[in-house]
Amino acid sequence: MKKAFKILIIVVCFVFIFTNLTYAANIGNVSPKVDKNGYYTITTTSELNLTGTTTIQLTFSFAKDIVTKKSLEKNGKIVSATIISNNNVLKITPLKKLDSNCTYTIKLITKSYKKYLINIKSKAVVNKTVSPTATPTTVSPTTVSPTTDIKPTDSTPTSGPTSTVTALTQDDDGCYILSSTEYLNTSGETLITLPIDFADGTIDTITIDKDGEIVPADMEINLSTLKIDMTPYRFLTDGGKYTIRIFTLDGKKYKLELYAYNVKAIDFTKYNIYKIAPNPEKGFNYAYYLYVPAYSNDSEYKRLVVETNNPGIATDSIDYFQDMALNTISWGLGKFAADGISSPLLVPAFPRPRIENLYTHALTRPVMDIGGGDMKRLDLQLIAMIDDAQETLKTNGLTLEKKVFMVGFSASACFSDNFIALHPDKVKAVYSGGFDILPTSTYEGCELKFPFGVSDISKYTGKPFDVDEYKKVAQFHFHGDQDMNDLNDLKPGIDGVTQSDCDAMNKIFPVQRFPDKWNKKQEIINKLGFGDSIQFHTYKGIGHAYGYNFFSDEITFFRANNTDKIVKIDATEDAN
Amino acid sequence: MKFKNKILAFIVITALFATFASNTYAINSSVVSYADLKVTGTLNAIGESTITLSQNLENEKFDAISLNIENKIVGAKLSISGNILTVNPTDYLDGDATYTIKIITKSGKRYSFKTISNSISDAVKTNYPDCYLLEVSQKPQKGFNYPYFLLIPNGITNNTDKKYMMVEPNNSQSMSDSLEYNEDEAKEIVYAHGILHSGAGGYIVANNLKTPLLVPIFPRLSTKWSPQTEIQSLTRASLLSNDPGIQRVDLQIIAMIKDAQQYLNTIKIKVEDKVLMIGFSASSKFTQRFTVLHPDIIKTLCAGGLAGTFTLPLKSYKGTTLNYPLGVNDIKTIIGANFDSESYKKISQFLYMGEVDDNDGVSMGNITPPEEQQTVYNLFGQRMMPDRWNNTQQAIRGTEFEKAIQIKTYSGVGHMVTQDITNDMTAFFIAHMG
């Protein structure tokens, strides 16, 4: 019995020895140890065919430890190729012709996460033609970036992945420091090219934080591309510093610090639309869009056009107003004006929640009276956006005049006209469809409170109505002759209208409809002495909609009123 | 020591050494190991989740806390307080999908756990005494890329009659890529405001019938605005779209239906395989067109505000070929199968128009492309009411399809769903429940 037991032990031991040493023996031409990056190096005398399939016989077999990830690389960059591995045979078929007489690297990762690296030369071409990899004498050292460092005359095989890996420094926490000159977009997707590759199956997880706080973002790494998706409606902070931390399955940590920007560098040869993230610290709680026409930096008219948003519906979704602002900036009245004078355009994405009598887009009294929360003082938020946009443009080489051009229609005309009464010093000229706020505190014995008049405007501005500044604003107000959509169909309780507002309006405008009310307004303006700066116009053949001729008239109007002089234009009679 | 024993000892030692040596090679490229964390609580696909960890990690400082699915990191706010992990994803997670939460401490300890996301949220709290509203997140692996609402009227289990789930496709007044907006609009349809908004009155009728109501949250995309994105009207272009999100919404709604039916089954609400469909305006187009694509799954249809015309179960009319969505000539191109007229004939249909309805979807270029417009004008008339409406009805008169289709015109009614209409629809569904 004892003897049998001893024999059993011997047999078991031999089995152990045999399988393990056979394993070791199977590794054959494989280096016994891994390099700094965890790769076993396999040497081979085979050469890669420039086209077609190359078959390489290995001196060992992967057997059950099958290859799960494979890649062909040259100087750290992936070269498209199909690689098939089966036991001890590797077949490589590149998609495009390979460069001749170069060193390529095949990288393999097996099921058990063993990593192999094969350095293999591509075949030399028989007819000696000047290879593109010959030393270019005209390349200046400064144009070669560190990650694509090409040594044209050096064909010694590299022993690992990109040679820059060995240059990574570590911080006190043992984190490898990655660096990049790229930046994050404040919304939507950003693709960052990392200075090193992370092969499939090596990433453990990734985080992004600002000042130690996790920032929610969808992220993914494919080799050297890091994709960060904020979604279009969530934002990073402009100018904020973010740290991306990459954790790999071999226990290493990497960190990359990047800044986020709304706009980094404007290419004035292109038409650009930028989405600017909300910036409560700068005074605006909603996003805005900024349209920068091509060559606007060369324009004769360096003045921001502003058109507030008015998609016409109320919804509790904030995201909606961003999409609609993009629509407006892409094809509204403002866009045509901006193109016509080759100057940037700003469209805010102000909300309009499903709350009765809170018509934010018309800047009504209840809206101005909002005492707290994100929607407080949308007029001041618009000013903050204007300042921000002008600052951004200035940083990028385009300095604009301080005063803006405004465009409005229907509710957004209410907004622009009310805005001008509140902040006349901010606006140079306005082209708006409609006119409601009268630049007076009383008329015909009736007190006119905001937004019917300016008797109580100091409660918002802290000072009395600035008549002088108001007279400096060139105003063009129009109305379609078939437009019956009079927003001042007044009822107490609707949009903050009081009984005394109604009484005043009914007294001053006995007939509340077009053309009577429109004509009376002109009369009032002239009587009050504002006739020089305010032009009224009726377009023929149009209801509550845009006419084709509006676009040319607004451009003519703005071009004529870019200086201190106020000019009345010869507007088109017909709307179309 | 005896020589034999020395040999034995030598062999054993060599064996151990060999094993050890070969393992050493493995160590250099080994994978970090995670401690599997036991947890209680579920990861919700919609809204916040609170998960209790089996370990109190209060005194740890964290290098990373992340939410992962396959090789992707999912945007979420994650925080640990004591042994409570709170997760707030930015967007809805896929429902019934396996997510992994990873925790890496500064001291190098790693913890992880896998969890299957809970697709059902009753966070859509309603104060309505007559129903219970759920939201179910998207399940791409099950065939639908968008969430849906499921409304369950109270007292449903008291009624033991045969029940068919009702389906009302959503109709967003305006357009936006954002789920938030389209969900906001769908919510208006699914409870209370259906009639006053752009809904078909499904909320009211489903409550009358004491049957569940499914409202999908399909988007009406704004940034790629074209006939292809008018999925809420089930336009031809939208069904042929290659956009991965909005592809084949007819199949997506079927997947939602099946998913909802499975869920109802688990809470002991038995519904038949076929569904009731209800639509108005854009959703009248969706439902009415759906009947020719998948007639086998519809029991009864009520649709109104149809722009004075409807999809005919005919390949041609008066010598004009009728391709989808005007007719069924080329259904095979759209769904890969021929028109199933036998199943279609079994559907009871109530189609209605308001006498003074002036909302003409046929004249809207984005919803009705020029070629379709022209065909409709030529065959049925440019004037919607009463011409086009009367002429379209004429097309099915005397055919085998006429019997199952009931038409009504409501005098003095414009483009809206009135109480008379919801009463009539309720009665129609009940009459054809057998």
Interface residues (C-beta under 8 A of the other chain):
Chain A: K6 I9 I10 V12 C13 F14 F16 I17 N20 L21 Y23 A24 P32 K33 V34 G38 S112 Y113 K114 K115 D173 D200 I203 D204 T205 I206 T207 I214 P216 A217 D218 M219 E220 I221 D229 M230 T231 P232 Y233 R234 R245 F247 L249 D250 G251 K253 P311 G312 I313 T315 D316 S317 I318 D319 Y320 Q322 D323 M324 L326 N327
Chain B: K4 L8 I11 V12 T14 A15 L16 A18 T19 A21 S22 Y25 A26 N28 S29 S30 V31 V32 D63 A64 I65 S66 N68 N71 K72 I73 V74 G75 A76 K77 L78 S79 N88 P89 T90 D91 K102 I104 K106 G108 Q173 S174 M175 S176 D177 S178 L179 E180 Y181 E183 D184 E185 S222 T223
